[in-house]
Amino acid sequence: MVWPNTYPLFMSLITPFIEQEIIDQYLYDDNPRPWIIGFSGGKDSTMLLQLVWNALKKVPSELLTREVYIICNDTMVENPHIVDFINRTLANINVAASEQSMPFIVRQTMPRLEETFWVNLLGRGYPAPNNTFRWCTERLKINPTTQFIKSKIDERGEVIILLGTRSAESSNRARSIKKHAVKGQRLRKHVLPNAYVYAPIKDIETNEVWQYLQQVPPPWGGTNKELVTLYRNANSGDCPLVIDDTTPSCGQSRFGCWVCTVVKKDKSMEGLILNGEEWMYPLLDLRDELADGRNVRENREIFRRHNRFKSQEGEDETWGAYTPEYRAKILRMVLEAQKEVQETQGESLQLITHQELIAIQVIWYRDGILKYKVADIYNSIFNAHIDMSKHEEKFRQEEELLREVFTDEDEFEFIQKSLNVLKTKSLMQRKRGLSNDIENLVEEAINKKKK
């Protein structure tokens, strides 16, 4: 690939300017606020991290007092090929930062158990996301990252978030550079209180990003050839680190969640498969089933008014959660896909975790789904002997005790549902929504009495 003749100018003038700007900003505060670099492993965040790293290498060691957190969010449903690449990159960054005495601290964030994709889709029956009901972004991306940022704000008062976001065009670069030359004018307010955003490469063009990455090796070792190859094979763009609902979501062709049904086609996964990653076929088939199955009427329940889901344009808005039958079907497909890919990629590759399976079973029991058992489905596929009966036995003993105390069937049903709500909230380590759930149960019991 032949790059335009503008590259020598970019390397000789623009790159040193950005590095000097980073140094000025790093040394600007009397009481250094922690830096948080949003790192997705894609081209833009990689260029950002390299520029920051190379800039700080020029700062005397005694002045490297500001902590720089490299935060990478794992949604737990990322493309496994990309996850492997990012994990190896983060491991190299950790080693190099220690060896070079750089102030970088790597942190990975993940959604809480109660907010994972599979617990919501298989456990609660949430329909696969679409453009009108994109429940995944907040739970899988925004919340984990926001929680980390807030923890640092609580510790230090304020933070500065460095993002690899770029403008679509750079025609105003000269004016922007002049503005940025003024110290203290490079930051903009973030939606979170006491958080600021700094975007050092906002005026860099796409071809300049690739030029830089091909010419400048990462300071943590190796080259960027694998990153370039990933983009070429997947014909893709990367997802930005999402820190609020103003951050644009992934485009039509992107690295990201392999289960994504917001896009019509996962061109990145299709591209990887066409370029030799044929073991991903089960993942693509499952993703396509999720995209198609959400619009099949038989897969969805008609739910009570306060548990309504938004659906595709033209659909009846009273379409509710997935039916127990469809939840069990998708769980079986997930586990069958996991078994198939593990045969070629190793058992360390998990599409769904054991903790998620337990959480799904608890939710099913709470919702009265007794026909299907997570352990039975798992054991039938993996020829295993996982036993979740101890949870069920405990529930049965409590049920017998409740029946002895509350002989009236309506009272028994109300108390049992209330306890199940409390147990689920306790397991999920999150109490938000508990009051509302109890209020709904009380209203339901009152209405039943009136009838």
Helices and strands as residue ranges (DSSP letters): H 7-9, I 10-14, H 15-26, E 35-38, H 43-56, G 61-63, E 68-73, H 80-99, E 104-109, G 113-115, H 117-118, I 119-123, H 135-136, I 137-142, H 143-156, E 159-162, H 173-180, E 188-189, E 195-198, H 206-215, H 225-234, E 237-238, E 254-255, H 267-274, G 278-280, H 281-293, G 297-299, E 300-302, G 305-307, E 319-322, H 324-345, H 354-366, H 374-382, H 389-405, H 409-428, H 434-450
